[in-house]
Each structure stands twice: as C-alpha cells, then as structure tokens.
Amino acid sequence: MFKKYFSVNGISNARALSSTIAVSRFIRPRFIRLRFIRSGFIAAPFLVGLLLQSLAAPLQAETDSTTSVDEAVSSAIIAALHAARPELDYADVAVTPMEGIYAVQVLGGPVLYVSKDGQYFFDGEMYKIQPNRFINLSQLAMNGVREKLLAELDIKDFIVFSPAGPTKGVINVFTDVDCGYCRKLHKEVPDLNARGIEVRYLAFPRAGIGSPSYKKVVSAWCSDTPGETLTELKNGGVVEPNECADNPVADQYRLGQQMGVNGTPAIVLADGSMVPGYRPAADLARILGIE
C-alpha cells in the first residue's frame, strides 16, 4: 500500500487543504520526538511548530514513484520495530525524498520516519521546502492512500443521505453515534442535501470494536431502515439491539485507522483529503466548490 508513499501527481484543487502550505508566523512550538528504539521511548524535542496557511496553487512533487526498497533494508526496519513494539501493526516500508530515511505507517497511528539501520525514528510530517512555501508530503501521500481505499468500497456498505435533486458533491464521514460533534454535523444533513451534497456515513465507534457505541452503530447498519435508525441514535434515542453477521462496522473501523482517523467526525473527500472535525454546511459547500 505504501510502496508509492511519496508519489505525488499534480494537485490543482483547493480541496487539497493543507497539502501545500505557507509560513504565516511563529506560534507555540510543536514538538516531534526522536526515539531510540533499543532503549524504548527516549525523546529529545527538536522541531519548532509553525502556523501554516493552506495554498491552492498547483504543485508537482519531484519524487520517483518507481523506487523500491531493498528487501534487506525493509526487513531490518520492520524487525527492529516489531522487536520494540510487537503489538503494533506496520505497513510496508516506503522510500522518502530524504536519503537514508524510510517511511512506515503504523496502522491506526502515525507515520514513522526510520533510519536505514532501523535503530532510530521520528514521527510527525515531512515537508519539502520551496520558495515562499512548505509542501506537506505526508498529507499528499495520505490523500492518495485514502482516495484509493475509498474507490475500493461498495456503496451498499455506507449509510447514505442523498439530495432530492442533482448531486453536486459528496462527503464521506466516519461517525460515532455517541459523539457530540457527530450529532451536531448530522443536524446539518438536511442543509447539506439542500445544497446538493450527498453524505455517506462510515462507522467509526471511537471506543473500539465490541464497545457499547459499537453495538449501537451495528444496530443502525443492520436495520431495515438504517438512515432512520442512525438518526434516532444520534438524537439520543434508544433502539432495539440488532446485530447481523455481514455488517461492515468492524471493517470500517479498521479502514478508518488505515486512513489516519483518530477522532470523529472525520470527513474524507473524493480526492482523499481529510477535513477533521465538525464543519457547518456552508463551510463544507465552500470547500467542495459548491455555491
């Protein structure tokens, strides 16, 4: 999945959000920690955070999407990570533009940037420096991953709220029925539909598989009227427990982890870019370029 982690084609859409960024001013430092794997999590803060403003300019990252990782290097990195934290799941090792630094996605966690010998890593995001702007390569790469994963989904596994008229845009929303901001966003669905925006829900019970929230959201997905049941749950109502064998909730939860979802609501657009948290309908329409 991550073999082409830094393969970036032209981006000319404002919805790429923070994929390209400009430095506005310095704010409180944001720390990324360097960890020494052999001795556990020993850290030294080293990166000052910046307030970053999104740009809508087209860009093409100058990276080689065909470069593969030497099998011995990949094996050494994964072995070292597993030796330190065997309970974590690691995706494939990918080349980065920085010589000797490789990217490894922790499923449900951050991207780790690991040394060639597998003994050091740091987490955070990688930027390419260009005149007057920084380019967020990490976000661009994740956009591509999310776009591919979305394309593989079957529409029947979503709970969909469609406009009465023509569909002008689509948002894919990872949701939890017990999340306050998810409930607030759900109240915007009629306005979103009126603007021509289709809302496609995916399940992401934050407390995890098997939790009370998980069982509630399964009841919605297994209902004969899933949209009505989901709305009832988001309104604080109680529904009869209903679990069907072929429900997609656990798979969607794991999918959210793969996509970097760590809170709800998490809105993923068709191009793979993510809008985290609640946004009013007017803001989402503007992001989608809908008047």
N, C-alpha and C positions, 0 to 999 in steps of 0.2 A: 504493500500500500504506500509506503513512503519512499520507494526507490527514486521517485522523481520529486522529492520533497521540495527542492528549490527550483523546480521547473516552472517558470512564470512567463506566460504569453502576455500580449498587450492588454492592458487594463485601461479602459477609457470611460468607465461608468462611475458616476458619483457614488453609487451604492457600494463601491469597494471600501467605503468608510475610512478606516484608519490604515489602509494598505499603503498609502503614501502620506507622509506627514511633514510638517514644517515646524521648526522650533519657534515657539512664541516667547516664552520666558522661563526662567528657572523657578521651580517651586520646591516644596519639601522633598528631600532625597527619597528615592525609591531604591531599595537595596536588593540586589541579586547576590546570592551567596555561592561561593566556591566551596565545594565539598570534597574532602579527601576520602575516597571510598574505603580504603583499608581500615581506617580507624573510625568509621561511622560518619556522623554528620557534624564535622568541624568546619566552621564558616568564617569568612572574612568579607565584610561588606566592601563592594568596590565600585558600584555604579550609581552615579547621581541621576535621579529622575528628572525628566523634562515635561513641561506641559506641551502637549503635541496637538497641533491643529490639522484636521484632515484636509487633503487637497483632492481635487477631482481631475488632475492632469493625467493624460495618458502616460503609460510607462511600460518599458520592457526591461526585465531584469536580465543582466548579462551573465547567465549561468548556463552550464552544459547539462542538459537533461538526460544525456545518454551515458553519463559517467556512472559506473557501477562500483560498489565497494568490494575491495579484496576480501575473499572469504575468510582468510585468517584474521584479518583486522576485525571483521564483523563478529566472528566467533569469540575473539578475545574480549571485545567490548560487552557483548551480551553475557558472557560467562562471568565477567567482573561484576556487572550489575546484579546478576542473579545471586552471586556469592554474597553481596552486601544486603540485598533486599529480595529474597527469593519469592516473597508473596506477591510481588508486583508483576504485571504483565507488560512486556516490552514489544513494540512493533519493530519492523525491520530497521536496520542501520542505514542511514542515508548520508550522502556526501553533502557538505555545505561549501559556500564560497571561501571559507577560511581554511587555509592549508593546515592539515593535521587535526581538524575539528570535525566531528561527525554528529548528526542529529539522531536521537532516538525518542520516539513518542512513548510516554508511559500511558497506557490506556486508562482513561479516567483521571489523568493527571497532566503534568506539564511536559513540554519537550525538554529533553536533556541534551546539552551540547557537551560531548565527551571527547577526551583526548584519544589519540590513536592507540595508546597502550591500555586504554580502559581504566586508568587509575585516577583520573580527575574528571570532574564535570561541573558545569554551572547550568542553572536554569534561567528562564526568562525569555526574552525575544531577541532576535538578531536583526540588525538594521544595516542597510547599505547606505553609505554616505555619498551624497551627490550635492552639487552646488545648490544652496538655499533649501535643502530638504533632506530628510532621512526617509528611506524606504523600508517599511516593515516587511522583511522577507518571511518572517514566521507567519504573520497573518495571511499574506498572499498564498503561502503554501497550504495553510489550513483551509483557505477558501476553496482551493482546488480539490482537496480531500473531501470536504463537506459536499461540494457540488456533485462529485462522483457518487458518494454514498446516497445522496438524495435521489439521483437518477435511477438507482437500483431498487428503490422502494415501489411497492404496489399500492396504488391509490386506495384500494379497498381496506388497507390497514390503517388509514387515517380516519379521524372523525372530522368531517368537512362541513363548513358553513359557507355556502356559495351565494353569490349575489343573485338577485332576481333577474337582473339584466346582464349585459356583457361583462365578462371578467377582464379587468384591466391589469390586474396584478395578483400575485399570490404570496402569502407569508406562511411559513411552516413554523409552528410554535410548539416547543417542548413545554409541557404543562404538568402541574400538580394540583389536584383538586383542593388541597388544604393550604395552598399558597395564597396569601392575601393579594399580592400584586397580580397573580394569575386570575384571580376573581375580578380584580379591577379591569384587567385587559379584556376579560370575557364580556364585561358590560359594554365594551367598545365594539363588539362584533356587529351589532346592527348598523352602526355608523360606518364601520369598515365595509360591510356588504353594500351599503348605500353608495359608497364611493367606488364600487366595482372591484373591491379587494376580497379574494377568496381566502378564508382562514382554514388551514389544515393543521389539525392537532396531532401531536405525537405525545406519548405518555412518558413522563419522567418523574416518578414518585421519589422525592428527594431523600426520604428516609430509607429507601432501598427496597429490594425485592423481598416480598413477604411481610412488609410493614403494614399497619392499618391503612395508610394512604394508598399503598399498592393495591390492597384488596378493594378499596373504594373505586379506584380508577379501572381496575379489571372489570368491576360490575358495569361500568359505563361502556367499555369496549365490548362486553358480552351481551349488552342489552339489545332488544329488538328495536329500540328507538335510542341509539347511542347519543345523538345530539341532545335530545331532551333529558336523558339521564345525566349526561355531563353537566348540563346547565343546572339541573336540580342539585347536584352535588356542589357545584361552585356557588350556589345560592345558600349553602349551609344545610340543605335538606338531607334526609336520611332515605336511602334506597335499600331494597332487599338485596342482600349479598348474592352475587351471580358470577360464577367462575366457569368459563368454558375452556376446553382443552387446547383449542387452537388460538387463543388470544395472543396478540403480539406485544403485550406490555413489557415483559421482561426483555425481549429483543430490542424494543425501542429504548428502554432504559440503557442497555449496553451500547446501543447506537449513539445515544446522547453522550455517553462517556467518550466514545471514539471521536466524536465531533468537538470535544472540548467543553461540553456543557457542564457547569458546576453550580448552577443556580437556575431558578425559574422565575418568570417566564424567560425562555431563550428563543429568540426569533431568528430563523435561518432563511435567507433569501435565495432565490433561484440560482444566483451566481456563487452561492456558498458563503457569502459574507454573513456575519452574525451581528445582530442587534441585541445586546444583552439587556434584560430588564424590561420593565413596563414603559411603553411609549403610547401617548394618545393617538387616536386615529388620524388626526391631522398631520402629526409628525411622520407617521408611517407612510401616509399617502405622499408626503413630500419626498421621503427617502426613495420611494418607488417611482418618483417622477410622474405622479398622477395629480392632475389639477383638481 
